[in-house]
Amino acid sequence: MGNKASDIMNTSVISISPQATLKEVVEILADNKISGLPVVDSANKVVGVITETDIVDFASKLHVVPLIGTSGWISPYLDVTEMTKFKSGFTLLANTKVEKVMSRKPITVSEDLPINEIANLMKKKSVNRILVVDKEGKIVGIIARADLVNFLAEWKK
C-alpha cells in the first residue's frame, strides 16, 4: 500500500469554471452529494475552491435565505411573507458568478506529498478537501477527509 497523495486521491474530479453561477454550483453539490468544488480555468489550472459554507456565508451577509438541507437546497420557510426572501436568495444564486464567492487560496499539494503531511495540512488549515495538482498547477485529483479516513482504516487492518 502506498503512502503519498497519488495513492489515495480521487482522479474523477468534478470542477467548475469561475464564470459559472452559484446556482450551477448548488446543483452539482446536491446532485453529487459533495460539499465543495475546485474552480479551474480553461487550461484546467486551479484558481480557487467553492464550498457550501462560502455560499451560505455570502448569502447570509446579504440577508437572503438559500439554506442547505439533506435534499439539496431548500427554503426553510412555508410562510408566504418569507418566500420573497427565499426568491431573492434564488435570484442571487442564479446571478452571482463563482469567482465572486470562491476562496482564492485553495490548499494544493503535489502527487508525491506523503499522506501524513496531507493529514497534518487538513488539521492545521481546517479544510475538508485538498486539491492535488501537477507541476503546471493543473488539477489531477482531490483528497477529501473521507478518503484519508478510509485509507487509515484500511492501513490499520
C-alpha positions as CSV (number, residue, x, y, z in Angstrom):
1,M,0.0,0.0,0.0
2,G,1.4,3.4,-1.0
3,N,1.7,6.4,1.2
4,K,1.5,9.5,-0.9
5,A,-1.2,11.8,-2.4
6,S,-1.4,9.9,-5.7
7,D,-2.2,6.7,-3.8
8,I,-5.4,8.0,-2.2
9,M,-6.6,10.8,-4.4
10,N,-9.8,10.6,-6.4
11,T,-8.9,11.3,-10.0
12,S,-12.5,11.7,-11.2
13,V,-12.6,15.3,-10.1
14,I,-15.8,17.4,-10.6
15,S,-14.7,21.0,-11.1
16,I,-16.4,24.3,-12.1
17,S,-15.4,27.4,-14.0
18,P,-15.0,30.8,-12.3
19,Q,-17.6,32.1,-14.8
20,A,-20.3,29.6,-13.7
21,T,-23.1,30.7,-11.4
22,L,-23.7,29.8,-7.8
23,K,-26.9,28.1,-8.9
24,E,-24.8,25.7,-11.1
25,V,-22.6,25.0,-8.1
26,V,-25.5,24.3,-5.8
27,E,-27.0,21.8,-8.4
28,I,-23.6,20.0,-8.8
29,L,-23.2,19.8,-5.0
30,A,-26.7,18.5,-4.5
31,D,-26.6,16.0,-7.4
32,N,-23.2,14.6,-6.3
33,K,-23.7,14.8,-2.5
34,I,-20.5,16.7,-2.1
35,S,-19.8,19.9,-0.2
36,G,-17.2,21.7,-2.3
37,L,-15.7,22.0,-5.8
38,P,-12.3,23.1,-7.2
39,V,-12.6,26.1,-9.5
40,V,-10.4,25.7,-12.6
41,D,-9.7,28.0,-15.6
42,S,-9.9,26.9,-19.3
43,A,-6.5,25.3,-19.0
44,N,-7.6,23.2,-16.1
45,K,-5.4,25.2,-13.7
46,V,-6.7,25.6,-10.1
47,V,-7.8,29.2,-9.4
48,G,-9.9,28.6,-6.3
49,V,-12.3,26.4,-4.4
50,I,-16.0,26.9,-3.6
51,T,-17.9,25.3,-0.8
52,E,-21.4,25.2,0.7
53,T,-20.0,27.3,3.5
54,D,-18.8,30.0,1.1
55,I,-22.2,30.2,-0.5
56,V,-24.1,30.2,2.8
57,D,-21.8,32.9,4.2
58,F,-22.2,35.1,1.1
59,A,-26.0,34.7,1.1
60,S,-26.3,35.5,4.9
61,K,-24.2,38.7,4.5
62,L,-26.9,39.8,2.0
63,H,-29.7,38.6,4.3
64,V,-31.2,36.2,1.9
65,V,-32.1,32.6,2.7
66,P,-31.0,29.8,0.5
67,L,-30.5,27.1,3.1
68,I,-29.0,23.6,2.7
69,G,-31.0,20.6,3.7
70,T,-30.3,16.9,3.1
71,S,-32.3,17.0,-0.1
72,G,-30.1,19.8,-1.6
73,W,-31.1,23.4,-1.3
74,I,-34.5,24.2,0.3
75,S,-36.4,27.0,1.8
76,P,-36.9,26.7,5.5
77,Y,-40.0,28.9,5.1
78,L,-43.5,27.9,4.3
79,D,-44.9,31.3,5.3
80,V,-45.7,33.3,2.2
81,T,-44.3,36.5,3.6
82,E,-40.9,34.9,3.9
83,M,-40.9,33.5,0.4
84,T,-39.8,36.8,-1.0
85,K,-36.5,36.4,0.9
86,F,-36.1,32.9,-0.5
87,K,-36.9,34.1,-4.0
88,S,-34.3,36.9,-3.7
89,G,-31.8,34.2,-2.5
90,F,-32.6,32.1,-5.5
91,T,-32.1,35.1,-7.9
92,L,-28.8,35.8,-6.1
93,L,-27.7,32.2,-6.8
94,A,-28.7,32.5,-10.4
95,N,-26.9,35.8,-11.0
96,T,-23.7,35.5,-9.0
97,K,-20.5,34.2,-10.6
98,V,-18.4,31.7,-8.8
99,E,-15.3,33.9,-8.9
100,K,-17.0,36.5,-6.7
101,V,-17.5,34.0,-3.8
102,M,-14.8,31.4,-4.2
103,S,-11.8,31.1,-1.9
104,R,-8.8,32.2,-4.0
105,K,-6.2,30.3,-1.9
106,P,-7.1,26.7,-2.1
107,I,-4.8,24.2,-0.4
108,T,-2.9,22.3,-3.2
109,V,-0.3,19.6,-2.9
110,S,1.8,17.6,-5.4
111,E,1.1,14.0,-6.2
112,D,4.1,12.8,-4.2
113,L,3.3,14.5,-0.9
114,P,3.3,11.9,1.9
115,I,-0.1,11.1,3.4
116,N,0.9,12.0,7.0
117,E,1.7,15.5,5.7
118,I,-1.7,15.7,4.0
119,A,-3.4,14.8,7.3
120,N,-1.4,17.5,9.1
121,L,-2.3,20.1,6.4
122,M,-6.0,19.3,6.8
123,K,-5.8,19.6,10.5
124,K,-3.7,22.8,10.5
125,K,-5.8,24.6,7.9
126,S,-9.1,23.1,9.0
127,V,-10.1,22.1,5.5
128,N,-12.1,19.1,4.3
129,R,-10.5,18.7,0.9
130,I,-7.1,19.2,-0.6
131,L,-6.5,19.6,-4.3
132,V,-3.7,17.6,-6.0
133,V,-2.0,19.4,-8.9
134,D,0.8,18.7,-11.3
135,K,3.8,20.9,-11.9
136,E,1.8,23.3,-14.1
137,G,-0.9,23.7,-11.4
138,K,-3.4,21.7,-13.3
139,I,-5.8,19.6,-11.2
140,V,-5.1,15.8,-11.3
141,G,-7.0,14.7,-8.2
142,I,-8.8,15.6,-5.0
143,I,-8.4,14.2,-1.5
144,A,-11.4,14.5,0.8
145,R,-11.2,14.0,4.5
146,A,-13.2,10.7,3.9
147,D,-10.5,9.5,1.5
148,L,-7.9,9.9,4.3
149,V,-10.1,8.2,6.9
150,N,-10.8,5.3,4.6
151,F,-7.1,4.9,3.8
152,L,-6.2,4.9,7.5
153,A,-8.9,2.4,8.3
154,E,-7.6,0.0,5.6
155,W,-4.0,0.6,6.6
156,K,-4.6,-0.4,10.2
157,K,-6.0,-3.8,9.2
